[in-house]
Amino acid sequence: MSFDIRHANILDVDAAIRHYEKKDGVTITYVCTTDLRQSDRPADVFYRETPHPEFGNKYFGLIKTGDSIYITNADVVEDHNFAMIQDNDGAFWYSQCHHDCLFIDGKMIDGGREYIRFSGNAGDIKMFKVKNGQFKLESEE
């Protein structure tokens, strides 16, 4: 099942995809923007179906610090839980990092991968995981 999930990417993900597809000769897709291992340091996360020939990872993250961009192994993204709220049009939204508090259509989500804080009914929260480069409801795993 496909979901309309909204993202707040840091970089131009289309330019990053073009760059790494040309460099590595494989299809690259943008997955999400999230903290990986460090709080409040979100990365734009990308996926490739085949492991990188040198490093062995299928996910990589691009992190911007000042004027520099760093690349990191982002395979850990499949271990994370993503709590999401749904807006009035049916799109899902997630807090990308520890202190990223979103208010959407009278609902709130906060905490990134560190914790889940929300307003509204408990039934308003849907839990997702990333698997093979796509978000899946936890109940579908």
Sine and cosine of phi, psi and omega as CSV:
sin_phi,cos_phi,sin_psi,cos_psi,sin_omega,cos_omega
0.00,0.00,0.65,-0.76,-0.01,-1.00
-0.98,-0.20,0.61,-0.79,-0.02,-1.00
-0.84,-0.55,0.53,-0.85,0.11,-0.99
-1.00,0.04,0.99,-0.11,-0.03,-1.00
-0.94,-0.34,0.78,-0.62,-0.05,-1.00
-1.00,-0.09,0.61,-0.80,-0.07,-1.00
-0.80,-0.60,0.40,-0.92,0.11,-0.99
-0.86,-0.52,0.94,0.33,-0.05,-1.00
-0.90,0.44,0.41,-0.91,-0.05,-1.00
-1.00,-0.03,-0.67,0.74,-0.06,-1.00
-0.95,-0.30,0.06,-1.00,0.13,-0.99
-0.98,0.21,0.99,-0.14,-0.10,-0.99
-0.91,0.41,-0.53,0.85,0.03,-1.00
-0.91,0.42,-0.65,0.76,0.04,-1.00
-0.92,0.40,-0.64,0.77,0.03,-1.00
-0.90,0.44,-0.67,0.74,0.02,-1.00
-0.88,0.47,-0.74,0.67,0.01,-1.00
-0.85,0.53,-0.70,0.71,-0.03,-1.00
-0.88,0.48,-0.77,0.63,-0.08,-1.00
-0.97,0.23,-0.46,0.89,0.11,-0.99
-0.91,0.41,-0.67,0.74,0.03,-1.00
-0.92,0.39,-0.69,0.72,-0.05,-1.00
-0.91,0.41,-0.72,0.70,-0.12,-0.99
-0.99,-0.16,-0.23,0.97,0.03,-1.00
0.94,0.34,0.44,0.90,0.03,-1.00
-0.73,-0.68,0.31,-0.95,0.06,-1.00
-0.96,0.28,0.74,-0.67,0.01,-1.00
-0.87,-0.49,0.68,-0.74,0.08,-1.00
-0.80,-0.60,0.57,-0.82,0.10,-1.00
-0.98,0.20,0.68,-0.73,-0.03,-1.00
-0.95,-0.31,-0.83,0.56,-0.08,-1.00
-0.16,-0.99,0.04,-1.00,0.13,-0.99
-0.83,-0.56,0.87,-0.49,-0.11,-0.99
-0.36,-0.93,0.34,-0.94,0.23,-0.97
-0.90,0.43,0.55,-0.84,0.07,-1.00
-0.94,-0.35,-0.93,0.38,-0.02,-1.00
-0.86,-0.50,-0.31,0.95,-0.08,-1.00
-0.85,-0.53,0.71,-0.70,-0.02,-1.00
-0.91,0.41,0.65,-0.76,0.07,-1.00
0.85,0.53,0.56,0.83,0.10,-0.99
-0.70,-0.71,0.93,0.36,-0.09,-1.00
-0.93,0.36,0.47,-0.88,0.04,-1.00
-0.82,-0.57,0.58,-0.81,0.23,-0.97
-0.97,0.24,0.83,-0.55,-0.10,-1.00
-0.96,-0.27,0.72,-0.69,-0.03,-1.00
-0.82,-0.57,0.37,-0.93,-0.07,-1.00
-0.76,-0.65,0.58,-0.82,0.15,-0.99
-0.74,-0.67,0.64,-0.77,-0.07,-1.00
-0.92,0.38,-0.55,0.84,-0.01,-1.00
-0.98,-0.21,0.62,-0.78,0.01,-1.00
-0.88,0.48,0.54,-0.84,0.06,-1.00
-0.86,0.51,0.74,-0.67,-0.10,-1.00
-0.89,0.46,-0.48,0.88,-0.02,-1.00
-1.00,-0.07,-0.65,0.76,-0.14,-0.99
-0.97,-0.26,-0.31,0.95,0.10,-0.99
0.99,0.12,-0.01,1.00,-0.03,-1.00
-1.00,-0.05,0.49,-0.87,0.07,-1.00
-0.99,-0.14,-0.38,0.93,0.03,-1.00
-0.92,-0.39,0.59,-0.81,0.16,-0.99
-0.68,-0.74,0.49,-0.87,0.00,-1.00
-0.89,-0.46,0.59,-0.81,0.10,-0.99
-0.93,-0.37,0.85,-0.53,-0.05,-1.00
-0.90,-0.43,0.76,-0.65,0.02,-1.00
-0.98,-0.21,0.80,-0.59,0.08,-1.00
-0.77,-0.64,0.94,-0.33,-0.08,-1.00
0.89,0.46,-0.81,-0.59,0.02,-1.00
-1.00,-0.07,0.04,1.00,-0.06,-1.00
-0.97,-0.22,0.51,-0.86,0.08,-1.00
-0.85,-0.53,0.77,-0.64,-0.01,-1.00
-0.91,-0.42,0.52,-0.85,0.06,-1.00
-0.94,-0.35,0.61,-0.79,-0.02,-1.00
-0.59,-0.81,0.43,-0.90,0.13,-0.99
-0.91,0.42,0.78,-0.62,-0.05,-1.00
-0.86,-0.51,0.35,0.94,0.00,-1.00
-0.84,0.55,-0.41,0.91,0.01,-1.00
-0.88,0.48,-0.30,0.95,-0.03,-1.00
-0.84,0.54,-0.50,0.87,0.01,-1.00
-0.95,0.31,-0.23,0.97,0.05,-1.00
-1.00,0.03,-0.22,0.98,-0.09,-1.00
-1.00,0.05,0.47,-0.88,0.14,-0.99
-0.98,-0.19,0.62,-0.79,0.02,-1.00
-0.84,-0.54,0.96,-0.27,0.12,-0.99
-0.99,0.15,0.71,-0.70,-0.05,-1.00
-0.72,-0.69,0.50,-0.86,0.16,-0.99
-0.94,-0.35,0.39,-0.92,-0.04,-1.00
-0.93,-0.37,0.70,-0.71,0.03,-1.00
-0.99,0.13,0.04,-1.00,-0.06,-1.00
-0.91,0.41,-0.30,0.95,0.03,-1.00
-0.99,-0.10,0.01,1.00,0.05,-1.00
0.99,-0.12,-0.04,1.00,0.02,-1.00
-0.98,0.19,0.54,-0.84,0.01,-1.00
-0.98,-0.17,0.58,-0.81,-0.01,-1.00
-0.75,-0.66,0.61,-0.80,0.04,-1.00
-0.76,-0.65,0.44,-0.90,0.11,-0.99
-0.98,0.18,0.84,-0.54,-0.12,-0.99
-0.98,0.19,-0.43,0.90,0.00,-1.00
-0.51,-0.86,0.12,-0.99,-0.13,-0.99
-0.70,0.72,-0.75,0.66,-0.06,-1.00
-0.93,-0.36,0.60,0.80,0.04,-1.00
-0.97,-0.26,0.99,-0.11,-0.04,-1.00
-0.99,-0.15,0.89,-0.46,-0.02,-1.00
-0.96,-0.29,0.69,-0.72,0.12,-0.99
-0.90,-0.43,0.90,-0.43,-0.06,-1.00
-0.75,-0.67,0.87,-0.49,0.09,-1.00
0.74,0.68,0.74,0.67,0.06,-1.00
0.98,0.17,0.10,0.99,0.05,-1.00
-0.89,-0.46,0.34,-0.94,-0.01,-1.00
-0.69,-0.72,0.61,-0.80,0.12,-0.99
-0.69,-0.72,0.64,-0.77,-0.08,-1.00
-0.46,-0.89,0.35,-0.94,0.17,-0.98
0.94,-0.35,-0.20,0.98,0.01,-1.00
0.82,0.57,-0.75,-0.66,0.01,-1.00
-1.00,-0.06,-0.04,1.00,-0.05,-1.00
-0.99,0.17,-0.69,0.73,-0.03,-1.00
-0.32,-0.95,0.15,-0.99,0.04,-1.00
-0.88,-0.48,0.87,-0.49,0.14,-0.99
-0.79,-0.61,0.72,-0.69,-0.07,-1.00
-0.50,-0.87,0.28,-0.96,0.18,-0.98
-0.87,-0.49,0.43,-0.90,-0.06,-1.00
0.94,-0.34,-0.27,-0.96,0.00,-1.00
-1.00,0.07,0.51,-0.86,0.02,-1.00
-0.84,0.54,-0.53,0.85,0.02,-1.00
-0.93,0.36,-0.23,0.97,0.03,-1.00
-0.97,0.25,-0.31,0.95,-0.04,-1.00
-1.00,0.00,0.78,-0.63,0.09,-1.00
-0.90,-0.43,0.70,-0.72,-0.01,-1.00
-0.99,-0.17,0.78,-0.62,0.00,-1.00
-0.85,-0.52,0.39,-0.92,0.16,-0.99
-0.76,-0.65,0.37,-0.93,0.11,-0.99
-0.99,-0.14,0.76,-0.64,0.03,-1.00
-0.61,-0.79,0.80,-0.60,0.01,-1.00
0.78,0.62,0.66,0.75,0.12,-0.99
0.99,0.16,0.12,0.99,-0.03,-1.00
-0.71,-0.70,0.47,-0.88,0.10,-1.00
-0.98,0.21,0.69,-0.72,0.07,-1.00
-0.77,-0.64,0.62,-0.79,0.16,-0.99
-0.88,0.48,0.64,-0.77,0.00,-1.00
-0.82,0.58,-0.56,0.83,-0.01,-1.00
-0.93,0.36,-0.26,0.97,-0.02,-1.00
-1.00,-0.10,-0.12,0.99,-0.09,-1.00
-0.90,0.44,0.00,0.00,0.00,0.00
